[in-house]
Amino acid sequence: MTHSTLMHAVPARLRRRDRSRRPLTARLRGLAVRYLDWAWPGHPKTLREAPLRIYPTAVHLLRLTTGAVLSYLITVVVTTGPIDLTGSLTALLVLQASTYTTLQMGAVRIGAVLTGVGVALAVTTWVGLTWWSLALAIGSALILGRVFRLGPQALEAPISAMLILATAGQQIAVETRVVTTLVGAGIGIAFAVLLPPPVPTRVAAHAVRRVAAVQATLLRRAGEAIADHPLRRSEVTGWLDQSLQVGEQLGRASQQVGDLTDARRFNPRAIGTADLSPVLRSGLDILERSQVALRTLFWVMEREAPGGPRDRSGYLDDDLREAFAVVLNDVADCLDAFGDLVHAEANGQAEQVHDSLAYTIETLRETRARLTELMLVDPHDDADGWLLRGTVLHSIEAMLELLDPVARAADRAQWQAEQAGRIIGGDTLLNRDTLAALRTGRVRTRPRRVPHPDPENGADQPA
């Protein structure tokens, strides 16, 4: 009697009792992991991965705190009367994760405050504060906020107007409001120009590779299950549900690649360095399309599995299951190799990883050919099974086309031609090496030491 048969022979209440006897520490650990998954989606899986994920956030928090405190200290020096924390508030609002958004927010914030102050001065000068003049001031400030395209900061215009109206337009209140706003915005802009935020190249590259690692992990789990026993519809449904988590990883990676593009705009740290956004974006697009192919494959498997709408028990014999499991594991190896290649391209080490992807693709072609032969042994014996078999072969062929190393090398060569003379990888500060590379017109590669993903859980290990 096999292990699975024994499991079914044991009453469910006894199995539940056995699970309840797990050590308390194991149950607490499971609860902690589930809570962490809910509170922090995409959290680091290992301590080795944590610094790479936490460092950008820690730096941003330090910049915000320092900017707010400096704004307060300068406000105390340049203003009189009661302490006004508007400068610190403005610094918090102006300081953004990228230089471009900081400059944009600083200009918008100043414009909103000046608009509100101007409206308040006009109202107090001509009519004073009444219920209808308050409505006039708020409406006028909101309209001007729309005209000047202040966006989310449009509400700051009527807020500033009401604060000035509350003081009956006293000159000291007007001056304090304007000065503190200028101080806070000035501190934020100074931080953006003199201490620009780092370009999050490593974070974005790691996010793309993590998507490939999660896809590969899901395929390996499916391959192990298919090789071990005949398919069960509940298992395939579970794989479909897990593929939704891959979609969440894709969304987070897309956001981080977009943040990389914004972080380069007007950032002195990006001067002389290659723009890696196109490389990472193209790799992410390929992984997104591969995810569509995999979800289609799992969806058809769910329909064809026993208990599904078509309820075709035994639609994969033992030989087909074994060959199919090998193919799924080879596809997982290709995805891992592709993720490593995209990550290496972001660090100027593509040549060292290209051969690995080519080898895994060639291996997949061989196992795909073996699977095709088994499916064509007797095509008339199970004509209804061609929905599944055709989908399997089409999905594998789509993966081969998407992950083609020759096409990837051609795209990489075109990108390098566009970025000639810029440093790939290495330090992003403007330094002597950067200027020398710009003068000579050569692409310099300066590899970094980066974590390597663990294919079992999507975490990183040293390269």
C-alpha positions in Angstrom: 0.0 0.0 0.0 1.5 3.3 -1.0 1.8 6.4 1.1 -1.0 8.2 -0.7 -3.3 5.1 -0.1 -2.4 5.0 3.5 -3.3 8.7 3.8 -6.7 8.1 2.3 -7.2 5.0 4.6 -6.7 7.1 7.8 -9.9 8.9 9.0 -9.9 12.6 8.5 -10.5 13.3 12.2 -7.2 11.4 13.0 -5.3 13.3 10.4 -6.6 16.6 11.9 -5.6 15.3 15.3 -2.1 14.5 14.0 -1.8 18.0 12.6 -2.9 19.5 15.9 0.0 17.7 17.6 2.6 19.7 15.7 5.0 21.6 18.0 3.8 24.9 19.2 6.9 26.6 17.7 6.0 25.2 14.2 2.5 26.5 14.4 3.6 29.9 15.6 6.1 30.0 12.8 3.4 29.2 10.3 1.1 32.0 11.7 4.0 34.5 11.6 4.8 33.6 8.0 1.1 34.0 6.9 0.8 37.3 8.8 4.0 38.6 7.2 2.7 37.6 3.7 -0.4 39.7 4.5 1.4 42.7 6.0 4.3 42.8 3.6 3.6 41.2 0.2 6.9 40.3 -1.5 8.9 40.5 1.7 12.5 39.1 1.8 12.6 35.4 2.2 16.1 35.2 3.8 18.3 37.5 5.9 20.8 37.7 3.0 18.1 39.3 0.8 16.8 41.7 3.5 19.5 44.5 3.2 18.9 44.9 -0.6 15.1 45.3 0.1 15.3 47.4 3.2 18.2 49.8 2.4 16.4 52.0 -0.2 13.5 52.5 2.3 15.9 53.2 5.2 17.8 55.8 3.1 14.5 57.5 2.1 13.3 57.7 5.7 16.6 59.2 6.8 16.4 61.8 4.1 12.8 62.7 5.1 13.7 63.0 8.8 16.9 65.0 8.2 15.1 67.4 5.8 12.3 68.1 8.2 14.6 68.8 11.1 16.8 71.1 9.0 13.7 73.0 7.9 12.7 73.5 11.5 16.1 74.8 12.5 16.2 77.3 9.7 12.6 78.4 10.3 13.5 79.2 14.0 16.4 81.4 12.8 14.6 83.3 10.0 11.2 83.8 11.5 9.8 85.5 14.7 6.8 84.8 16.9 5.3 81.4 17.5 7.1 78.3 16.1 5.6 77.4 12.7 6.2 73.8 11.5 5.0 74.5 7.9 8.6 74.4 6.7 9.1 70.9 8.1 5.7 69.8 6.7 6.7 71.2 3.3 10.0 69.4 3.3 8.3 66.1 4.0 5.9 66.7 1.1 8.5 67.9 -1.3 11.2 65.2 -0.7 10.3 62.4 -3.0 12.0 59.1 -4.0 13.5 60.6 -7.2 15.1 63.9 -8.1 12.6 64.7 -10.8 9.5 64.2 -8.6 11.2 66.3 -5.8 11.8 69.2 -8.2 8.2 68.9 -9.5 6.7 68.7 -6.1 8.7 71.7 -4.8 7.5 73.9 -7.7 3.9 72.7 -7.3 3.9 73.2 -3.5 5.3 76.8 -3.8 2.7 77.6 -6.5 -0.1 76.2 -4.3 0.9 78.2 -1.3 1.4 81.5 -3.2 -2.0 81.0 -4.9 -3.8 80.6 -1.6 -2.0 83.5 0.0 -2.8 85.7 -3.0 -6.5 84.8 -2.9 -6.6 85.5 0.9 -4.9 88.9 0.6 -7.3 89.9 -2.1 -10.4 88.9 -0.1 -9.2 90.5 3.2 -8.2 93.7 1.4 -11.5 94.2 -0.4 -14.3 92.6 1.6 -13.0 91.0 4.8 -14.0 87.7 6.2 -17.7 86.7 6.0 -19.4 83.4 5.2 -19.8 84.3 1.5 -16.2 85.7 1.2 -14.9 82.5 2.7 -16.8 80.5 0.1 -15.5 82.9 -2.6 -11.9 82.4 -1.4 -12.2 78.6 -1.3 -13.9 78.4 -4.7 -11.4 80.8 -6.3 -8.4 79.0 -4.9 -9.8 75.6 -6.2 -10.4 77.1 -9.6 -6.9 78.5 -9.8 -5.5 75.2 -8.6 -7.1 73.6 -11.6 -6.0 76.3 -14.0 -2.4 76.0 -12.8 -2.6 72.2 -12.8 -1.5 71.8 -9.2 -2.8 68.2 -9.2 -3.0 66.6 -5.7 -1.6 69.8 -4.2 -4.6 71.8 -5.4 -6.2 71.6 -2.0 -3.2 73.4 -0.5 -4.3 76.6 -2.2 -7.6 76.9 -0.2 -5.9 75.7 2.9 -3.4 78.4 2.7 -6.1 80.9 2.0 -8.1 79.9 5.0 -5.1 80.1 7.3 -4.4 83.6 6.2 -8.0 84.6 6.4 -8.1 83.3 10.0 -5.4 85.9 10.9 -7.3 88.7 9.1 -4.5 89.0 6.6 -1.9 90.1 9.1 1.4 90.8 7.4 3.4 88.7 9.9 1.2 85.6 9.2 1.6 86.1 5.4 5.3 86.4 5.7 5.7 83.4 8.0 3.5 81.3 5.7 5.5 82.2 2.6 8.9 82.0 4.2 8.4 78.7 5.8 7.1 77.2 2.6 10.1 78.5 0.7 12.4 77.1 3.4 10.9 73.6 3.3 10.8 73.6 -0.5 14.3 74.9 -0.7 15.6 72.1 1.7 13.9 69.5 -0.4 15.3 70.7 -3.7 18.7 71.1 -2.1 18.6 67.5 -1.0 17.6 66.4 -4.5 20.5 68.3 -6.2 23.3 68.1 -3.6 22.5 64.7 -2.1 20.5 63.0 -4.9 18.9 59.6 -4.2 20.6 56.5 -5.6 19.5 55.0 -8.8 17.8 51.7 -7.8 19.3 49.6 -10.6 20.1 46.6 -8.3 16.6 46.6 -6.8 14.9 46.7 -10.2 17.2 44.0 -11.7 16.6 41.8 -8.6 12.8 42.2 -9.0 12.9 41.0 -12.6 15.0 38.0 -11.7 12.7 37.2 -8.8 9.7 37.0 -11.2 11.6 34.4 -13.3 12.6 32.5 -10.1 9.0 32.3 -8.9 7.8 31.1 -12.3 10.4 28.4 -12.3 9.6 27.3 -8.7 5.9 26.9 -9.7 6.8 24.8 -12.8 9.1 22.6 -10.7 6.4 21.9 -8.2 4.0 21.0 -11.1 6.6 18.8 -12.7 7.3 16.9 -9.4 3.6 16.3 -8.9 3.0 15.1 -12.4 6.0 12.7 -12.2 4.8 11.3 -8.8 1.2 10.5 -9.5 -1.7 11.0 -12.0 -3.0 14.5 -12.1 -5.7 15.7 -9.7 -7.9 18.6 -10.6 -7.4 20.2 -7.1 -3.7 20.3 -7.7 -4.0 22.0 -11.1 -6.4 24.5 -9.5 -3.8 25.2 -6.8 -1.2 25.9 -9.5 -3.5 28.3 -11.2 -4.0 30.1 -7.9 -0.3 30.2 -7.3 0.2 31.7 -10.8 -1.8 34.7 -9.5 1.0 35.3 -7.0 3.4 35.4 -10.0 1.1 38.1 -11.4 1.6 40.1 -8.2 5.3 39.8 -8.5 5.1 41.0 -12.1 3.2 44.1 -10.9 5.7 44.9 -8.3 8.6 44.4 -10.7 7.0 46.6 -13.2 6.6 49.4 -10.6 10.2 49.1 -9.6 11.4 49.3 -13.2 9.2 52.4 -13.6 10.7 53.8 -10.5 14.2 53.3 -12.0 13.1 55.3 -15.1 11.9 58.2 -12.9 15.0 58.0 -10.6 17.3 58.8 -13.6 15.6 62.0 -14.6 17.6 65.1 -13.5 19.7 62.8 -11.2 23.4 63.7 -11.1 24.1 60.1 -10.1 22.8 58.9 -13.5 25.3 61.0 -15.5 27.5 58.8 -17.6 25.8 55.6 -16.8 23.8 53.4 -19.2 20.0 53.5 -19.0 19.1 50.0 -18.0 15.4 50.5 -18.0 14.9 49.2 -21.6 16.8 46.0 -20.8 14.9 45.3 -17.7 11.6 46.3 -19.3 12.0 44.1 -22.3 13.0 41.2 -20.0 9.9 41.8 -17.9 7.7 41.9 -21.0 9.0 38.5 -22.0 8.3 37.1 -18.6 4.8 38.5 -18.6 4.1 36.9 -22.0 5.5 33.6 -20.7 3.2 33.9 -17.7 0.2 34.1 -20.1 1.4 30.9 -21.9 1.8 29.1 -18.5 -1.6 30.2 -17.3 -3.2 29.0 -20.5 -1.5 25.6 -20.1 -2.7 25.2 -16.5 -6.2 26.3 -17.4 -6.5 23.6 -20.1 -5.0 21.0 -17.8 -7.6 21.9 -15.2 -10.4 21.4 -17.8 -9.0 18.1 -18.9 -8.1 16.7 -15.5 -10.4 14.2 -13.8 -13.2 16.0 -12.1 -13.1 18.9 -14.6 -15.8 19.9 -17.1 -14.6 17.2 -19.6 -13.7 14.7 -16.9 -11.3 12.6 -19.0 -9.7 10.3 -16.5 -6.3 8.9 -17.5 -5.7 11.4 -20.3 -1.9 11.2 -19.6 -0.4 7.8 -19.4 2.8 7.1 -17.4 5.2 7.7 -20.3 3.6 10.9 -21.2 3.5 12.1 -17.6 7.2 11.3 -17.1 8.2 13.2 -20.3 5.9 16.1 -19.5 7.4 16.4 -16.0 10.9 16.5 -17.6 9.8 19.2 -20.0 8.3 21.3 -17.2 11.6 21.1 -15.3 13.5 22.1 -18.4 11.3 25.1 -18.9 11.9 26.1 -15.3 15.7 25.8 -15.9 15.2 28.1 -19.0 13.3 30.7 -16.9 16.0 30.7 -14.2 18.7 31.1 -16.8 16.8 33.9 -18.5 16.3 35.7 -15.2 20.1 35.4 -14.5 20.8 36.7 -18.0 18.6 39.8 -17.5 20.2 40.4 -14.1 23.7 40.0 -15.6 22.9 42.4 -18.4 22.2 45.0 -15.8 25.7 44.4 -14.3 27.7 44.1 -17.6 28.2 40.4 -17.3 25.9 39.1 -20.0 28.6 37.2 -21.9 29.2 35.0 -18.8 25.5 33.9 -18.6 24.5 33.8 -22.2 25.9 30.3 -22.8 23.9 29.0 -19.8 20.6 30.1 -21.4 21.6 28.7 -24.8 22.4 25.3 -23.2 19.1 25.1 -21.3 17.2 26.1 -24.4 18.9 23.3 -26.4 18.1 20.8 -23.7 14.4 21.9 -23.8 14.3 21.4 -27.5 15.5 17.9 -27.1 13.0 17.0 -24.4 10.2 18.7 -26.3 11.0 16.5 -29.3 10.8 13.4 -27.1 7.4 14.6 -25.7 6.1 15.3 -29.2 7.0 11.8 -30.4 5.1 10.2 -27.5 2.1 12.4 -28.2 2.1 11.3 -31.9 2.5 7.6 -31.3 -1.2 6.9 -32.0 -3.0 10.2 -32.7 -6.3 8.5 -33.5 -6.4 6.6 -30.3 -7.4 9.6 -28.2 -8.6 12.3 -30.6 -10.4 14.3 -27.9 -7.1 14.7 -26.0 -5.7 17.0 -28.6 -7.0 20.1 -26.8 -4.5 19.4 -24.0 -1.7 18.0 -26.2 -1.9 20.8 -28.7 -1.9 23.4 -25.8 1.1 21.7 -24.2 3.1 21.8 -27.4 2.1 25.3 -28.3 3.0 26.6 -24.8 6.4 25.0 -25.0 7.0 26.4 -28.4 6.0 29.8 -27.2 8.5 29.6 -24.4 11.2 28.6 -26.8 10.5 31.6 -29.0 10.2 34.1 -26.1 13.5 32.9 -24.4 15.5 32.6 -27.6 19.1 33.6 -26.7 19.9 34.6 -30.2 17.1 37.2 -30.3 18.0 38.4 -26.8 21.6 38.9 -27.9 20.5 40.9 -30.9 18.4 43.2 -28.7 21.3 43.6 -26.3 23.7 44.5 -29.1 21.2 47.2 -30.3 20.9 48.6 -26.8 24.7 48.7 -26.3 25.0 50.6 -29.6 22.6 53.2 -28.3 24.3 53.4 -24.9 27.9 53.5 -26.3 30.3 55.3 -24.0 28.3 54.8 -20.9 29.2 52.6 -17.9 27.2 49.4 -17.4 27.0 48.6 -13.7 29.4 49.8 -11.1 29.2 53.0 -9.1 26.6 55.5 -10.3 28.3 58.6 -9.1 29.9 61.0 -11.5 33.6 60.3 -11.2 36.8 60.2 -13.1 36.2 56.8 -14.6 32.8 57.9 -15.9 34.2 60.9 -17.6 37.0 58.9 -19.1 34.6 56.4 -20.5 32.5 59.2 -22.0 35.6 60.7 -23.7 36.8 57.3 -25.2 33.3 56.2 -26.3 33.8 52.7 -25.0 31.3 50.7 -22.9 33.0 49.9 -19.7 31.8 46.9 -17.6 32.2 47.0 -13.9 30.6 43.9 -12.4 29.0 44.0 -8.9 28.6 41.3 -6.4 24.8 40.6 -6.2 22.6 38.0 -4.5 21.6 34.9 -6.4 18.0 33.7 -6.2 17.2 30.4 -4.5 15.0 28.5 -7.1 13.1 26.8 -4.3 11.7 29.9 -2.6 12.7 32.9 -4.8 15.2 34.2 -2.3 18.8 35.2 -3.0 22.1 33.5 -2.6 25.6 34.9 -3.2 26.6 34.7 -6.8 
